[in-house]
Amino acid sequence: MTMETSFRLSQALATGRDNGGRPNSREAVLSRLLAKRAAAHRAGLVDLETILRKQIEWSLPMRSISGKARRLG
């Protein structure tokens, strides 16, 4: 599958989804990432699993001692 075909398929699928495929909350994003990581792990896709682990880590909210949300990195 070429990149253009893949992109067009992705757009077509998003058009048919509620809210254009955008998650409604941070919890929904994290839930999707965790499910994708688990599937990558089961399939033995080490590189993809590593990428998803980094995305999961980035999506988690971080709190400093002062209680303000912040991101690491």
Rosetta blueprint (number, residue, H / E / L):
1 M L
2 T L
3 M H
4 E H
5 T H
6 S H
7 F H
8 R H
9 L H
10 S H
11 Q H
12 A H
13 L H
14 A H
15 T H
16 G L
17 R L
18 D H
19 N H
20 G H
21 G H
22 R L
23 P L
24 N L
25 S L
26 R H
27 E H
28 A H
29 V H
30 L H
31 S H
32 R H
33 L H
34 L H
35 A H
36 K H
37 R H
38 A H
39 A H
40 A H
41 H H
42 R H
43 A H
44 G L
45 L L
46 V H
47 D H
48 L H
49 E H
50 T H
51 I H
52 L H
53 R H
54 K H
55 Q H
56 I H
57 E H
58 W H
59 S H
60 L L
61 P L
62 M E
63 R E
64 S L
65 I L
66 S L
67 G L
68 K L
69 A E
70 R E
71 R L
72 L L
73 G L
